[in-house]
Amino acid sequence: MPHLRQQIHGWVGGGTKGDFPHYAYHGYYTQDWTNLDANMGSEADLRTLVDSAHQRGIRILFDVVMNHTGYATLADMQEYQFGALYLSGDEVKKTLGERWNDWKPAAGQTWHSFNDYINFSDKTGWDKWWGKNWIRTDIGDYDNPGFDDLTMSLAFLPDIKTESTTASGRLPVFYKNKTDTHAKIIDGFTPRDYLTHWLSQWVRDYGIDGFRVDTAKHVELPAWQQLKTEASAALHEWKKANPDKALDDKPFWMTGEAWGHGVMQSDYYRHGFDAMINFDYQEQAAKAVDCLAQMDTTWQQMAEKLQDFNVLSYLSSHDTRLFREGGDKAAELLLLATRRGTNFLWR
């Protein structure tokens, strides 16, 4: 399932030209891991969905992110009282309106132009956002992102300090103004501890069967093992408490997205992952649309390698491109259906 956790509110400028407002429609800009996003329904709806799926022999996986959070938006700045503007007094209402999220670009502006009103250098204002112990970003007095996979700012998104061993127990600073959060201070917790605790709680409360982990290569491997261990314990507890709802006694299952990963048993499999997404298959399949025999070598190699582990292969992905070769949907589905493993249809 796509991200159900609460996303950033409002929009940021979309595209390189800023010609549209970009919302967190895809669910990769999590703001609060303890709350459902309003667009996904209520907690009662979620419980009904999971229970109904289990009754039909269907497992439910959550798509989860621990690497980053979402951008700062005008809507969240106003609602949660963080950040700073170059505007003051009557200029604020005159320029941004009563509700800052209603701002629209004027002639000569784009949807990126809202950034011109924001003072990203104001240390005091931005200290009221996540706080330095939670993220690194090129804003305010925060630590700057690095240049490696683990500390970089992916797509300029705030990078969560999942590597931190500073057991401060602090919650994100702006949560004090977020009255709907279920987050509670836990002494000695690091950001990683909080994230794994919050994500595992969904498993404990609803019986979620597994996770599809986003941006796995940008988080330390021990973090994924910690998540798998805690989520596995949570599912065991849920099944013990709900024997009439449990689909079976199978353990928690986790797959990961690590850009460029192919058919190989990497270290991810030794740190909590049961499968990894195979990025090679899309191009291999594209070459065989007109002649399936061209896939024989690929399938043979996969059959030989996949003896003690598994991968998830895809044809179309929003991260790469849609699969359009040949225009024959039957052939495309056949390529996916005749390979070894489980077929996944992912929103």
C-alpha positions in Angstrom: 0.0 0.0 0.0 1.2 3.6 -0.6 2.2 5.7 2.3 -0.6 6.0 4.8 1.4 8.1 7.3 0.6 11.8 7.4 2.3 13.8 4.7 3.3 17.5 4.5 0.4 19.8 4.0 0.0 22.1 1.1 2.4 22.3 -1.9 5.8 23.3 -3.1 6.8 24.4 -6.6 6.6 21.6 -9.2 9.0 20.9 -12.0 12.1 22.8 -13.0 10.0 25.6 -14.4 7.6 25.8 -11.4 4.6 25.7 -13.7 2.4 23.7 -11.3 1.9 23.2 -7.5 3.5 19.9 -6.4 1.6 18.0 -3.6 2.7 15.0 -1.6 0.3 12.9 -3.6 2.7 10.0 -3.8 3.2 9.7 -0.1 7.0 10.1 0.1 7.0 13.3 2.2 6.1 11.9 5.6 5.5 14.5 8.3 4.1 12.4 11.1 4.6 8.6 11.3 2.0 8.2 14.1 -1.0 9.6 12.1 -2.9 8.4 9.1 -3.0 10.9 6.2 -6.5 12.3 5.9 -6.6 11.5 2.2 -6.4 7.8 3.1 -9.4 7.6 5.3 -9.8 6.9 9.0 -8.2 4.3 11.3 -11.5 2.4 11.2 -11.3 2.3 7.4 -7.7 0.9 7.7 -8.8 -1.8 10.1 -11.6 -2.8 7.9 -9.3 -3.0 4.9 -6.7 -5.1 6.6 -9.3 -7.5 8.1 -11.1 -7.8 4.8 -7.9 -8.5 2.9 -6.9 -11.2 5.4 -10.3 -12.9 5.1 -9.6 -13.2 1.4 -6.1 -14.5 1.8 -4.4 -11.2 0.9 -1.4 -9.8 2.7 -1.0 -6.1 3.3 2.3 -4.3 3.0 3.1 -0.7 3.9 5.4 1.4 1.8 7.7 3.1 4.4 10.4 5.8 4.4 13.0 6.4 7.1 15.6 8.3 5.0 13.9 11.7 4.7 11.0 13.8 5.5 9.2 16.4 3.3 9.9 19.9 2.2 8.8 23.0 4.2 5.5 24.4 2.9 3.7 27.7 3.5 0.8 25.7 4.9 2.9 23.9 7.5 4.9 27.0 8.4 1.8 28.9 9.2 0.0 26.0 11.0 2.9 24.8 13.1 4.7 28.2 13.6 8.2 27.5 12.3 10.5 29.1 9.8 10.7 32.8 8.9 9.5 35.3 6.3 11.0 38.4 4.8 7.6 39.9 5.1 6.3 41.6 8.3 3.1 43.1 9.7 0.4 43.8 7.1 2.8 42.7 4.3 2.2 39.0 5.3 -1.6 39.1 4.8 -1.4 41.4 1.8 1.1 39.1 0.0 0.2 35.6 1.2 -3.4 36.1 2.2 -5.3 34.9 5.3 -4.3 31.3 4.5 -0.8 31.2 3.2 -1.5 28.0 1.3 -4.0 29.9 -0.9 -1.1 32.0 -2.4 -0.9 31.8 -6.2 1.9 33.2 -8.5 1.2 36.6 -10.0 2.3 37.8 -13.5 6.0 37.1 -13.9 6.1 34.6 -11.1 6.1 30.8 -10.9 5.0 28.3 -8.2 8.7 28.4 -7.1 8.4 32.2 -6.3 6.9 31.6 -2.9 10.4 30.8 -1.8 11.3 34.5 -2.4 9.3 35.4 0.7 11.0 32.9 3.0 14.1 33.7 5.0 15.8 30.3 5.0 18.8 31.8 6.9 16.9 32.7 10.1 18.4 30.3 12.7 15.8 31.0 15.4 12.8 30.5 13.1 14.1 27.2 11.6 15.1 25.8 15.0 11.4 25.5 15.6 11.0 23.0 12.7 12.5 19.5 13.1 15.5 20.5 15.3 19.2 19.8 14.6 19.2 16.4 16.3 16.6 15.1 13.8 17.7 16.3 10.3 20.4 17.8 8.2 19.5 20.4 5.5 20.8 23.6 3.9 18.5 25.7 6.0 19.1 27.8 9.1 21.7 26.5 11.5 21.2 22.8 10.6 24.1 20.6 9.8 24.8 20.5 6.1 24.1 17.3 4.1 27.0 15.2 3.0 28.0 13.8 -0.4 27.7 10.1 0.3 24.6 7.9 0.0 23.9 7.9 3.7 24.2 11.7 4.5 23.2 13.3 1.2 20.0 15.4 0.8 18.1 13.3 -1.8 16.2 15.6 -4.1 17.0 18.4 -1.6 14.8 16.7 1.0 15.7 17.0 4.7 17.9 14.0 5.5 16.9 12.2 8.8 19.9 11.5 11.1 19.2 7.7 11.3 22.9 7.2 12.2 22.7 9.3 15.3 23.6 7.7 18.6 22.7 10.8 20.7 20.0 9.4 22.9 18.2 12.7 23.6 14.7 11.4 23.5 13.6 14.6 21.8 10.7 14.7 19.4 10.7 17.0 16.4 10.4 20.5 17.7 7.3 21.5 15.7 5.4 18.5 17.2 4.7 20.7 20.2 2.3 22.7 18.0 0.9 19.6 16.3 -2.1 18.7 18.4 -3.1 15.7 16.5 0.2 13.8 16.8 0.3 10.5 18.8 4.0 10.9 19.4 5.2 10.7 23.0 8.6 11.4 24.4 10.6 8.2 25.2 13.7 8.8 27.2 16.9 7.7 25.5 15.4 7.4 22.0 17.3 8.5 18.9 15.5 9.5 15.7 16.0 5.9 14.4 14.5 4.5 17.6 11.4 6.7 17.2 10.9 5.8 13.5 11.2 2.0 14.1 8.9 2.3 17.1 6.3 4.3 15.3 6.3 2.1 12.2 6.2 -1.1 14.2 3.2 0.2 16.1 1.1 0.1 12.9 2.0 -3.6 12.7 1.1 -4.2 16.4 -2.2 -2.3 16.1 -3.5 -3.6 12.7 -1.6 -6.7 11.8 0.3 -5.3 8.8 2.1 -8.2 7.1 5.2 -6.5 5.8 7.0 -3.4 4.6 8.2 -2.2 1.2 11.2 0.0 2.1 11.8 3.1 0.1 15.4 4.5 -0.5 17.0 1.6 1.4 20.5 2.5 0.1 20.4 5.9 1.9 20.0 4.5 5.4 22.5 2.4 7.4 22.0 -1.4 7.2 21.7 -1.8 11.0 18.6 0.5 10.9 16.8 -1.9 8.6 17.7 -4.8 10.8 16.3 -2.9 13.8 13.1 -2.2 11.9 12.7 -5.8 10.9 13.3 -7.1 14.4 10.8 -4.7 16.0 8.2 -5.2 13.3 8.5 -9.0 13.5 8.0 -8.9 17.2 5.0 -6.6 16.7 3.3 -8.9 14.2 3.9 -11.9 16.5 2.1 -10.0 19.3 -0.8 -9.1 17.0 -1.3 -12.6 15.8 -1.2 -14.0 19.4 -3.8 -11.4 20.4 -5.9 -11.8 17.3 -5.9 -15.5 16.4 -9.2 -15.3 14.6 -7.9 -12.5 12.3 -4.4 -13.8 11.6 -4.0 -15.0 8.0 -1.5 -17.7 9.0 1.6 -18.0 11.2 4.1 -16.7 8.6 6.6 -14.1 9.9 6.9 -10.4 9.0 8.2 -9.9 5.4 10.3 -7.0 4.1 11.5 -6.0 0.7 13.6 -3.0 -0.3 14.3 -0.5 -3.0 18.0 0.2 -3.5 18.6 2.0 -6.7 20.5 -0.2 -9.2 20.2 -3.4 -7.3 20.0 -6.5 -9.5 19.9 -10.3 -9.0 22.4 -10.7 -6.3 22.4 -11.7 -2.6 23.7 -8.5 -1.2 24.2 -7.4 2.4 20.6 -6.2 2.5 19.5 -9.9 2.8 21.7 -10.1 6.0 20.1 -7.1 7.5 16.4 -7.8 7.6 15.3 -7.9 3.9 13.6 -11.0 2.5 13.8 -9.7 -1.1 15.1 -6.7 -3.0 13.7 -5.0 -6.1 15.5 -6.0 -9.3 16.2 -2.9 -11.4 17.7 -4.8 -14.3 14.6 -6.7 -15.4 12.8 -3.7 -17.1 15.4 -3.3 -19.8 15.9 -7.0 -20.2 12.2 -7.4 -20.8 12.0 -4.5 -23.3 14.4 -6.4 -25.6 12.2 -9.4 -25.8 8.7 -8.0 -26.5 8.9 -9.2 -30.1 10.5 -12.5 -29.3 10.1 -14.1 -25.9 12.9 -16.5 -26.7 15.3 -13.6 -26.2 14.4 -13.9 -22.5 15.6 -17.5 -22.2 19.1 -16.6 -21.1 17.9 -14.1 -18.5 15.3 -16.5 -17.1 18.0 -19.3 -17.0 20.4 -17.0 -15.1 17.7 -16.0 -12.7 16.7 -19.6 -12.1 20.3 -20.5 -11.3 20.9 -17.6 -9.0 17.6 -17.5 -7.1 18.1 -20.7 -5.2 18.5 -19.3 -1.7 17.0 -15.8 -2.1 14.5 -13.8 -4.1 14.0 -10.6 -5.9 11.0 -8.6 -7.1 11.2 -7.7 -10.8 9.1 -5.0 -12.4 8.1 -3.8 -15.9 7.0 -0.2 -15.1 8.1 2.2 -12.4 7.5 5.8 -11.6 11.2 6.0 -10.7 12.4 5.0 -14.2 9.8 4.9 -16.9 6.6 3.2 -18.1 7.0 0.0 -20.1 5.6 0.8 -23.6 7.7 -1.4 -25.9 5.6 -3.2 -28.5 2.3 -1.9 -27.2 1.2 -5.5 -26.6 -0.1 -5.6 -23.0 -0.5 -9.4 -23.2 3.2 -9.9 -24.0 4.2 -7.5 -21.2 2.1 -9.3 -18.6 3.4 -12.7 -19.9 6.9 -11.6 -19.4 6.1 -10.8 -15.8 3.8 -13.8 -15.1 6.1 -16.5 -16.5 9.2 -15.5 -14.4 10.0 -17.1 -11.1 8.6 -15.4 -8.0 5.6 -13.4 -7.0 3.7 -10.9 -9.1 3.3 -7.5 -7.5 0.9 -4.8 -8.7 2.0 -1.6 -6.9 0.3 1.7 -7.0 
